[in-house]
Amino acid sequence: MEALLTATEEFLANLGAATASQENITTYVMEVCGTESRTKEHPGVCMCKTCRPDDITTPEYGRVETPVNFSSPKYGCICTRLPGMFRIRAYRYVQVVVYAINEINSSQKFLPNMTLGFSLYDGCFSEIRALENTLRLLSGRQQAVPNYSCQLGSLIPGFVGDEPGQSAQPMAKLLGIYRYPQISFGSGLAIFSDKILFPSFFRTIAPDINLARGMAKMMLHFGWNWVGLIGADYDNNQEYVMGLKSEILKTGACIEFLEVLPIENVHIKVLQIIETIRKSTTQVIINYASVQYAIPVIEEAANQNITGKAWITPHYYSISPDLSRKVKYALNGSVGFAIHRGAIPGFKEFLYNIHPTRVPDDPFVKIFWEEAFFCKWQDNENLQSSSAKARSDVPPCTGEEKLETLDTTVFDVNSFRFTYGVYNAVYSLAHALYNLQKCKQSEGPFNNGSCASLRNFQPWQVLHYMKSTRFVNTAGEEIFYDKYGDPPALYDIQNWQVLPDGSGRYVKIGAYNSTAVPGQELVINSSDIRWSKDFPVLLKRTTPPASSSMYKGTSNNKKEQNRHSSDFDDKFQQKTAPGWACNVQAHAGRLARMCHECDAKECLRCPEDYWPNEKHTQCRPKVVDFLSYEEPLGISLAFFAIYLSAVSASILGLFVKNRETPIVKANNREISYLLLLSLCFCFLSSLIFIGEPKKMSCLLRQIGFGIIFSICVSSILAKTIIVVIAFKATVPNSKLRKWVGLKTPLMVILFCFLIQVIICCVWIANTPSFPERNMNSHDGKIILQCNEGSIAVFYCMLGYLFFLASVSFIVAFLVRNLPDSFNEAMFITFSMLVFTSVWVSFIPAYLSSTGKYMVAVEIFAILASSAGLLVCIFFPKCYIILFRPNLNTRGSIVGKGNTGYKK
């Protein structure tokens, strides 16, 4: 089915004042032939019965049409169909177009000066008929005249449809030439995203590659890494199957068999596939063929009582109400993807209001009634073409039947999926017209700020607004299209459940949303799933058997296959034969696989946390690698950290004990205490880096190291500044005398410390560190490490420390030749030289290391730089205190020319 929207605007003038008036327009609703009425001899051709006197007959294919008024539509004469082939769901598409346009036209605020109408065509699932009808619409005549338009009156803003990709494609090529917006509600072909080939094509369902990704993620969620795959040999399905195969293999799962159904001689191939399924060990079968190919396989499996298999189905028939009772029982407990179900407020009541007496001019309503209630009208035989017509034992239709009593599998008034897409497509075109209408002259998007005229707009002007269409529909959901004309991928995951009374229902157990946060696209509520009693084992992981029969293969005898399917089979066998399909993804050019036969072309990929042995005959758990306290490297680093921390604490104790001595007092003992204490914690902070990374340890280790080191370096900077101030303050009448004392160094330390605290707080608030399992850096290893979150902030923290150290080094170097009474500057110069050298060397060593060695490099840098500060600044003083107490006098400290170290 394809729908054409038409629009018109009427302006009435009254005493010079312009007022808008709505006026109904004449539209045509033309119904040609349904898909099921085609025959092999004459596909797409149907014959109409005798029409009423007011109908206008046309010679092409026996089609008829009736001019109707929008406010009271008459649908015209319809074509005869084969019994039992009336599609109730397609009838619902027609009704939702009527409903949406009625809503829009009845709105006083939305398009107030415009009345929308529509024409309906049945594309017959035929490329030829879809193209023919499109040309006829563009020409404005029943006899199509390419590249000419005889359209009078109503303008055509766009097209809705067609449902299948086969017939939507020629439409899109033709409409793209003239830039008419086209919105399909059922085609997921990836090629439609090519805006060079299809510049004016939009759709309300996402490309099918998103479906393949969602199904692969679902299998990964359930642990199903051993599956069977069934496809069909026609162009579109080849694309779907190969896309799904690729996505499955990306997850590390394997395919036991891939069977392809040919277009002809289907029954023979079905029996072969059933035999393959019977012999297979997998319990999960993905039937990715379209409904006409997939159902015979499921029916035959049910006939041969093959149980213990879970059928995974794609969206285009997992929700079909047209399946037989036998198939529905066979699919009990199966899981399928369905197009996102949307709400259409008021449409349920609109559907329940359908009745032959209320819409007597609707030629479909009686056929619908017969098909829905399996009854037969006694009058007007010309309109009967339902399954009830061919039966003589069917009760008559009375008109007293209630639509509310119908099972949802027959007449679903709650689950609107493709119907929801049709509804949104109509509103999308309406919103494009609304945006076109709102344009203000001199502010428009076209030449010189011009706007499109509502009386004579061009299709490319509507297309311009379609590309930016974004609105919230009546259900509260935001509708928009990306630059490729595609919507976000939204799928409902459903579980088909057959109830004890024989009725069935679909239960939503989850959803897939491509726009969700990475890693959260798939959401499944396992507690809502009701598996079939035949395969309760599927609640557990489905894994391939570890046996020598692993490469037994599948029976794909090419002589028995239809010639049309051989090309597709060849493509598959080149990658998978012999045996089970598992095209392994390699890391760093090496394959993570195991083989049971030395000449096997394909190998079973080991699970993510396993790695093959040297002979590739067995999967073994990967080695978990991190810097622990139980290995020599970790023990050595921990020993030196504790030892150096004890040395710092001892020196602190020595300074406290000798706090009244000149050498301790002369070097600003309070700052020395703070520096020694912070050095002690610097050594201890390296212990957080050792051991298995946890959430708290990852969060604290870099933050703690950065803050503690900032205290160390800022203390040294404060001591350097005090040295300069103390020397300058000796000049008579110096203004620097007021800065001598404890206040100045504490202000310097606090200021520098707070800047580092701000950097660390920003780090924690935005991208905190967290533990992760790195499986890609080394073959056969799982590296437990901390992800720093933001490398930029990490190097910003180190850069700040380097800046403080550089300032201290420069200042100390400039005053290194002060009198010996102030030789503290010389020691600070050496300490900062060691500090900067260590951390400059740290960066290349850190970047070139991985795993536990990266952690060891950082620990070594912390210990080495801290030890350099401790040795260069405090060891000379300890030497005087412990071994040269005769120099620890006021005279030796302040005496001019005294080197302080001469005997």
Helices and strands as residue ranges (DSSP letters): E 2-8, E 11-14, E 17-20, E 26-28, G 35-37, E 56-57, G 60-62, E 64-65, E 67-69, H 88-106, E 115-121, H 127-139, E 155-160, H 165-178, E 182-184, G 190-193, E 201-203, H 208-222, E 226-232, H 235-250, E 254-261, H 266-279, E 284-287, H 291-303, E 310-313, H 315-318, H 325-330, E 335-339, H 347-352, H 365-373, G 381-383, G 403-405, H 418-438, G 447-449, H 459-467, E 470-472, E 478-480, E 490-498, E 504-513, E 522-524, G 526-528, G 536-539, G 548-551, G 558-560, H 566-576, E 593-594, E 604-605, E 610-612, E 619-621, E 623-625, H 632-657, H 662-666, H 669-685, G 686-689, H 695-728, G 735-739, H 743-766, E 770-774, E 781-787, H 791-814, G 820-822, H 824-847, H 851-883, G 885-887, H 890-894
